[in-house]
Amino acid sequence: MLNEDKLEDDLTHVAAWCEYQFPHIENLNLFAAAQKTPVPDQLAVAVADTLRTTKLDGPVVAEARRALIALGYSFDWIKSGDIYFMVQVSAQELSAHERMQAIAIFKGLGLT
């Protein structure tokens, strides 16, 4: 079952992937909001970054979405739907080894 802890862990790995893809970015924070969907155990997510201001689009968010889709997340957001929960993450707490593992996960899923 998808839950807040799993999304937080996955989004932390996505943040590490995005920092790898955009090496000029340091201390990237990603936010995700989740909604329940009619499909059991599936969440719809929306993602944003806060490099300068909160952005719901742009290259970092596009890459984060691509990585989350590779992990099986849906972006079938219901505009007037209720938010189930929100998470904010950064990859700063990950060790170098954990960052390398996160990068390997996404490369293994075919992301380049």
N, C-alpha and C positions, 0 to 999 in steps of 0.2 A: 504494500500500500504506500502510495506517495504521501509524504508528510512534511512538516516544516523542517525537521532535522535533515531529511534526505535532500530537500531542495537547497537548504543552506550548504550542505557538503558539496553538492553538485555545482552550485553557483560559485563556491570558493574555488573549485577546480576550473570553472569557466573563467574566473578572474585571473588565475595564473596563466591560462591559455591566452587570454587577451593581452596580458602584459608581455607574453612571449611574442605574440603577433605584432604588437605595437611597442617595441623596446624603448621608445622615447617616453612612454608613460610610466610613472611611478606612483605608488599608493592609489591604485585604482579602487574605487568603491563601486560595487554594483548593487542595485536594489531590484527585488522582484516581488511582485504581488501575485497572489494565486487565487483562482476561483475553482470551485468544484464544477465538474462537467457531468452531463448525463451518462458518460462512459464511466463505469465503476473503476475506482482507483486511478483516475486520471485527473490531472489539474491543468487548467489553462493558466499560462503565466504571461506577465508583462514585465519587461526588463528596462532599466534605465541606468545611466552612469552619471557620475557627478564630477567630471573633470574640472569644469569651471562652474557650470550650472547644471541642474538636472536636465538630462537630454533623453528623449524617448526615441531618437533616431540618430543617425550618424554612423561612422564606420565601426566604432567600438560596440555600439548596441547591435548593429547588424551582425558582427562577428559573435557576440554573446548569444544572440538568437540562433545563429547557425549551429553553435556548439550545443545549445540546449535541445535543439531539434534532433541533433545527432544522438543525444542521450534519451530521446523519446518523449520530450515535452511537447505540448500542444500550445499553439498561440491563437486558439479559437476563442478569443476574449469576447465576453458578452458586455457590451457597452454599459448597460444599466444593471449589470449583475452585482451581487454582493462580493466583497473581497473576503476571502476565507482567512488569509494571513499574509503578512509581509515579512521579508527578510532583507537585511543589509549585510554585505560581506566584503572582505578584502582578502587578498592572498598574502598579506604581510606576515601572518602568523605561520604560514607554511615554511617548512625547512626547504633547503635546496633539493634534497632528495624527494620530498613530497611534490615539489614543483615539477621536477623531472617526470615523476610518475603521472601527474596530471597531463602534462604535455604528451606523454606516450599514449595515454588513453585516447586523446583526440586524434593523434596521428593514426592510431590503430582503427579508429572509426572512419578514416579516410579524409580527415580535414588536413589541409596544407596551408 
